[in-house]
Amino acid sequence: MKRLYLVGAGVRSDDEKTFPALAAMYHAGEIDHIQVQINPEEQRTFRQHIETIASGGVKIVIHAPHHGHGLNPCAPTAYETWSEADAQAWIELALAETAEAADLTGAETIVLHPGRYLPGRREEAAATFETFLDEYFDPRFVLENLPSVHTDYPLLGNTADDLKALGGGRIRGYCLDFAHLFCTANYLRVPYADLLAPFADLPLRLFHLSNSRKNSITDEHLALDHPDGGLNFTEVIPFIAAHPEIETSLEYKENDPRVYVKQLRAFDTLYRLHTRSR
């Protein structure tokens, strides 16, 4: 039976074992894209990895490095020990490799995180992100919403209004991460549906989906069928179903084909369960 949704799996750019397995799933019609998380490397090695991915005949979505890789657009030196010059050099390398990956694979989308900032410096972070776009804008950028906080630091771009403001009229598309929004709703103590609804007014290009524990403010990328999961699937799945042209990237910390096989089944079960009355 033909699926009524579009779904994909993820892999790191340097994962030579997982990509071939996911590519086989793509060619078997089990997934519709592969999201490639860029891990900056020495140029020659990076080029070899991306050329292998590009030769796979697969629809690719590129995910730019984020603050975990040292790319932090809204506050380049926050929580780091390096100088502004070193941060600038790393940003240039990371973004050059990200653009190269998109060029070689023909990817039309580059998912970008606004980043993390120091407490009390939100306005400064937003201004710095604007400067970042002035210097490094790529029309393929798709801005992703982040949880309000993670461990001891705040993150920029948590709601639909936040993303629209950060986009400044230049960003033409957005990525809605349902689990990130769940964490934000818990942190702000507002109904999930109230934060989800405004995203319908944004030019959405991609969905990210994983699970989180009930009432958690911390993003964990749990399995969809995790016994402690609390994501509001009664609202998430109908939202996905209402946008059948938008692909959903399943995201887990383990980029393991066996995990994705199980999670594709879990997603299909959830989709059928929550769209029966449609």
C-alpha positions in Angstrom: 0.0 0.0 0.0 1.3 3.5 -0.9 2.3 5.5 2.1 0.4 8.7 2.7 3.4 10.5 4.2 7.1 11.1 3.3 9.7 10.0 5.7 13.5 9.9 6.0 16.4 8.7 8.1 19.6 10.3 9.2 23.4 9.7 9.1 26.6 11.5 9.9 28.6 12.6 6.9 31.6 10.4 8.1 29.6 7.3 8.8 30.8 4.9 6.1 28.8 1.9 7.4 25.4 3.3 7.9 24.9 5.3 4.7 25.0 2.3 2.3 22.3 0.5 4.4 20.1 3.6 4.4 20.7 4.1 0.6 19.4 0.5 0.1 16.3 1.4 2.1 15.8 4.5 -0.1 16.1 2.5 -3.3 13.7 -0.1 -1.9 11.1 2.6 -1.3 11.2 2.4 2.5 12.4 6.0 3.0 12.1 9.1 0.9 15.3 10.9 1.8 18.5 10.7 3.9 19.4 13.6 6.2 23.2 14.0 6.3 24.6 15.6 9.5 27.8 17.4 8.5 30.8 16.5 10.6 33.6 18.9 9.6 36.8 17.1 8.7 40.1 17.6 7.0 39.2 18.7 3.4 40.4 15.7 1.5 38.7 13.2 3.8 35.5 15.2 3.9 35.4 15.3 0.1 35.8 11.6 -0.2 32.9 11.0 2.2 30.6 13.4 0.4 31.5 12.1 -3.0 30.5 8.6 -1.8 27.2 10.0 -0.5 26.6 11.9 -3.8 27.2 8.8 -5.8 24.4 6.9 -4.0 21.6 8.2 -6.1 19.6 9.3 -3.0 17.6 12.4 -2.2 19.7 14.2 0.4 18.9 16.8 3.0 21.9 18.5 4.5 22.0 19.4 8.2 24.7 22.0 9.0 27.0 21.5 12.0 25.6 23.0 15.2 27.0 24.2 18.5 27.9 20.7 19.4 30.4 20.8 16.5 31.5 24.3 17.4 29.3 26.1 14.9 27.2 28.5 17.0 25.9 31.3 14.8 24.3 33.5 17.5 27.3 33.5 19.9 30.4 32.0 18.3 32.7 32.0 21.4 30.1 31.3 24.1 30.9 28.2 26.1 34.2 27.8 24.1 37.8 28.4 25.0 38.8 29.6 21.6 39.4 33.2 20.4 37.1 35.1 18.1 39.6 34.6 15.3 39.6 30.9 15.8 35.8 30.8 16.0 35.6 32.7 12.7 38.0 30.3 11.0 36.0 27.3 12.2 32.7 28.8 11.1 34.2 29.4 7.6 35.5 25.9 7.4 32.3 24.3 8.6 30.0 26.3 6.3 32.3 25.8 3.3 32.1 22.1 3.8 28.3 22.3 4.4 27.9 24.2 1.1 30.2 21.8 -0.7 28.1 18.9 0.5 24.9 20.5 -0.6 26.4 21.3 -4.0 27.8 17.8 -4.6 24.6 16.0 -3.5 22.2 18.4 -5.1 20.5 19.0 -1.8 18.0 21.8 -1.8 17.8 22.1 1.9 20.4 23.0 4.6 19.0 22.8 8.1 20.5 25.4 10.4 20.4 25.8 14.2 20.4 29.5 15.5 22.6 28.3 18.3 23.0 28.8 22.1 23.9 31.9 24.0 24.9 33.1 27.5 22.1 33.7 30.0 20.7 37.3 29.8 22.1 37.9 26.4 19.2 37.0 24.2 19.0 40.3 22.3 22.7 40.3 21.7 22.4 36.7 20.4 19.6 37.7 18.0 21.7 40.6 16.7 24.7 38.3 16.2 22.6 35.9 14.3 21.5 38.7 12.0 25.1 39.5 11.4 25.8 35.8 10.7 23.2 35.8 8.0 24.7 39.0 6.5 28.0 37.3 6.1 27.1 33.6 5.4 23.6 33.6 4.0 22.8 30.6 1.7 19.3 30.5 0.0 19.2 26.8 1.0 19.1 27.6 4.7 16.1 26.2 6.5 15.9 27.5 10.1 15.1 24.9 12.9 13.3 25.6 16.2 15.3 24.7 19.3 14.3 23.8 22.8 14.3 26.8 25.2 17.1 25.3 27.3 19.5 22.4 27.4 21.4 21.6 30.6 22.7 25.0 31.8 22.4 27.1 28.6 19.5 28.8 26.7 19.0 28.3 23.0 17.8 30.8 20.4 14.7 30.3 18.2 12.1 28.4 20.2 8.7 29.4 18.8 7.3 30.1 15.4 7.4 33.8 16.1 11.0 33.5 17.2 12.0 31.8 13.9 10.1 34.3 11.8 11.9 37.2 13.5 15.3 35.6 13.2 14.6 34.8 9.5 14.2 38.5 8.9 12.6 38.0 5.6 15.7 36.3 4.1 15.1 32.7 5.4 12.6 31.2 3.0 11.9 28.0 4.8 11.7 26.5 8.3 12.1 23.1 9.9 9.7 22.2 12.7 11.2 19.9 15.2 8.2 18.5 17.2 10.3 17.2 20.1 12.1 20.5 20.5 8.8 22.3 20.6 7.5 19.8 23.2 10.5 20.7 25.4 9.8 24.4 24.9 6.1 24.0 25.8 7.0 22.2 29.0 9.6 24.8 29.9 7.2 27.7 29.3 4.3 25.7 30.9 1.9 26.4 28.0 -0.2 23.9 26.0 1.7 22.2 23.2 -1.1 22.9 20.8 -0.8 26.7 21.4 2.8 26.6 20.3 2.2 24.2 17.4 -0.6 26.0 15.7 1.4 29.2 14.6 3.9 27.0 12.7 1.1 26.3 10.2 1.6 29.9 9.0 5.3 29.5 8.3 6.7 28.2 5.0 7.7 24.8 6.4 10.1 22.7 4.4 10.9 19.8 6.8 9.8 18.1 10.0 12.0 16.5 12.6 10.6 13.8 14.8 11.6 11.9 17.8 10.2 11.4 21.3 10.8 13.0 24.7 9.8 12.1 28.3 6.6 13.4 29.7 7.0 16.9 31.1 10.7 17.0 30.1 12.4 20.2 29.1 15.4 18.3 27.8 15.6 17.0 24.2 16.7 13.3 24.2 15.8 11.9 20.8 14.0 9.0 22.3 12.3 6.3 20.2 8.8 7.0 19.1 7.6 3.9 21.0 9.8 4.6 24.1 7.8 3.5 27.2 8.5 6.8 28.9 7.8 9.0 25.9 5.3 11.8 26.3 5.2 13.6 22.9 1.6 14.7 22.0 1.2 12.4 19.0 -2.6 13.2 19.0 -1.6 16.7 17.8 1.7 15.9 16.0 0.5 13.2 13.6 -2.6 15.2 12.4 -0.3 18.2 11.8 2.0 16.0 9.7 -1.0 14.5 7.8 -2.2 18.0 7.0 1.1 18.7 5.2 1.6 15.6 3.1 4.1 17.3 0.9 6.6 17.9 3.8 9.0 15.2 4.6 9.6 14.0 8.1 13.1 13.1 9.2 13.2 10.7 12.1 16.1 11.7 14.3 17.9 9.5 16.8 21.3 9.6 18.6 22.0 6.1 17.1 22.2 6.4 13.4 21.7 2.7 13.0 19.7 1.1 10.2 18.2 -1.4 12.6 16.9 1.5 14.7 15.3 3.1 11.7 13.7 -0.2 10.6 11.9 -0.4 13.9 11.1 3.3 14.1 9.7 3.4 10.6 7.2 0.7 11.7 6.5 2.7 14.9 5.9 5.8 12.9 3.6 4.0 10.5 1.6 2.6 13.4 1.2 6.0 15.0 0.3 7.6 11.7 -2.5 5.1 11.1 -3.7 5.3 14.7 -4.0 9.1 14.7 -5.4 9.6 11.2 -8.2 6.9 11.2 -11.0 9.5 11.5 -9.6 11.7 8.7 
